[in-house]
Amino acid sequence: MTDLAAYLGARTYPGRGIALGRSPDGKKAVIVYFIMGRSVNSRNRVFVQTDDGIRTQAHDPAKMVDPSLIIYHPVRIVGRGTVVTNGDQTDTIRDALLAGQSFAAALRTRTFEPDGPNWTPRISGLVAPDGSYKLSILKSLDGDPACCCRYFYEYDKPQAGLAHIIHTYASDGDPLPSYQGEPAPMSLAASDARTISEQVWAALNEANKVSLYVSCIDLETGERDTVIVNKHAD
């Protein structure tokens, strides 16, 4: 099985990605979320911690061109659960959960991003208090924006040291090719956020990486060990 850092190190431009899993010691749920960028607008971002997760923010407000697909809350904590996505569907999922609706029902109201010809997929994840997790990708049908394909994956008994990753793009390109297939299984080599963040950040392509969020959640206490890394560090 491929190690998460090795998997990412072999890819120049996976875009934005979510990896969810269980720590090698079996005691923590692991969340990894990263963003990359090719344009000045995409690269001009940082992660900022909020009361219930994180949000993106312009590093230099003067360089921000269009915030519509750039500024959002990638992570929101709902009770002891955690929602993580690559866009404003984070709020759609959070609001649905608070209203007693499901992760899947929330995403059935959304589609891929309106950024043709890429039609960037919307990727989303939900980690439950017991460490079980769900992943989803909403994407065009082989680049045809007339059809949205919605895929949902559920992992009710995660194995220690195992994670699943899903990301927006299969590789670099013009237009960018969407991710294909099920979330890929990855091995995790550490049980703390600092080590995982160091490994993943070093593996991400130096020219394209922008920001990284890693959180390890103690399944017994709910305590969160969280690290944020920004290329534009203060």
N, C-alpha and C positions, 0 to 999 in steps of 0.2 A: 504494500500500500504506500502511496506517495505521501511524503511529509508536506504539510501545508506550506511551509516556507519554500521548499524545493519546487512545489507545483507553481507557486506565484513567480518564483525566480526564473522559470522557463518561459514566461509570457511577458511580452513587451507592453501589451495594452489590454488587460482584462476589463478595463473601465472601472465601474463601481462593483464591489463585491461584498457578500455576506457569507460568513462561515459560522455555523452553530454546532455545538457539540458538548462533550463531557470531558473534564480534565482527566489526565492519566491516573490520578489518585481516586477518581470516581466520586469526589466530594463536591465538585463545582460544575455549574453550567458555564459554558464558555461562549462568548459572543465576540466576533471580529467583524468590523465594518471598515472598509477603506474606500477612498475616492481617488481617482486619477483624472488627468486633464491634458488635452492637446492644445486648446486655445488659451489665449491670455485670460479670457473671462472665466473659464473652468479652473485654471490654475490659481486664480486670485481669490482663494478661499482658505478659511481655517475652521476647525471645529471649536466651538465654545460650549462649556458646560452650563446646563440649566438646572432648575430645581427638579425636573423630571426626566433628564437625559442630556441630549446635546442638540445644538443647532449649527447650521453653517452660517458663516458671516464673511463679508468681503474683507480681505486683508487690507486692500487699498480701495476705499469707496469711490475714489475718482476714476478707477479703472473698470468699475462695474458697468457693463453694457445692458444686459437683460437679466434681471434676477429671477424670472419666472420659473426656470428649471434648475436654478443654481442655489437659491436660498430656501431652506426647508429644515424641518426637524427630523434628522435621521433616526433618532432614538427617543422613545417616550416610554416611561415606566407607568404601568397601569396596575395598581395594587402591588402584588409581588411578581406580576408578569412583565415582560419587556417586549415592546414592538420595535423592530428595526427595519428600515426600508431605504430605498434610494430616491425618495421623493416625497411630495406632500400627501401621498397615500398613508403615511404614518398617522396623520390626523384622522383620515377616514377610518382606519382600523381602530384607533383609540376610541373614537366617538361611538363606533358600532359596539365595541366591547362594553363600554359604559352603559349602553342602551340594551344590553342583554343579547346582542346579536353575535354572529360568528365572524371569525377571520375570513373565511371564504365568502360569506355573504357580503362583507364590506368590499372585497376586491372584485366582486362581480359587478359593482357599480363603476369600476375604473377600467382604463385601457392603457396601452403603451403610451410613451411620451410623444407629443405632436411635433417631432423634430425631423421630419423627412429630409433626406432619404434614409436616415439611419433608423427612424422609428424605434428609438432606444427602449428596450424592455423595462418594465417596472418589476423590480425584485423586492420581495418582502419576507420577513420572518417574524415568528412569535415564539418566545420562550416562556413556558409555564412555570409556576413555582416548584413543581416536582422535577424540573429539568427536561421534560419532554418538549419537543419543538416542532414547528411547522415552517415550511418554506413554500414560496410561490413565485412564479414568473408569468407575467402577462406580456405577450409579444405578438408582432404581426405574423401573418402566415407567409413565411419565406419572403419577407419584404413587401408583401401586399397589404397596404393599410386598410383595405376593405374588410379584412377579417382579423379579429383579435382572438388569439389562442390563450386560454387560461389554464395553467397547470398548478396543481397543489400536491404537496408531499408532506406526510406526517410521520414522525418518529417518536413512538410512545415509550420505548425503553432504550434510550441511548446507551451505547457501550462506552466504558471508560477508555479514554485516549483516542476516541473517534469523533470526527466532525464531518459535516457535509457543507460544501461550498457551492454557491451559485453566483454568477457574475453577469454583467450586462453583455459583454462582447466576447466572441470566440477568439478573436485576434485583432490586430490592427488592420486597417483597410479603409477604403473610400468607395462606397459607403461602408460603415462598420458592420461586420457580420454579427448577428445576434448569437448569444449563447445557445448551444444545442444539447439536448439530452437531459437526463436526470441530474440532480445535484451530485457532484462528485465526492466520493468518500475520501477523507484525508486523515492522516494520523497527527495527533498533537503530542509534542515532545515535552511540554511543561504544564504545570498546574497553577502558575501565577501570571498575572497580567503583564508585569514588567518584562519577564523573559519572553513571553509570546510576542509582545509588541516589538521587542528588539529584533527577534528573528524575522517577523513579517516585514517590518519596516526596512530592514537590510535587504530583503529579497525583492521588494517592489522596485520596478524600473526607476532609476534615479531621475531621469528626465521627466517622467510622467506622473510620479506619485505626488499627492497633494496632502492628504490627511488620513489618520488612522485612529480608530477607537477599538479598545480591547477591554472587556469586562469579564471577570470571573465571579460568579455568584455562588456563595455558600448555600447548598441546598438545605441545610439544617437551620441556619440562622437568617438567611436572606441577605447577609452582609455582602457588599459589593466591593471588589478590588478592581479599580478602573484606571486605565492609562489612556491619555490622549496625546497624539504626536502630530505636529503640524510642520510642514516644510517651511512655512513662513513663521518661524518661532519668534516670539517677542524677545 
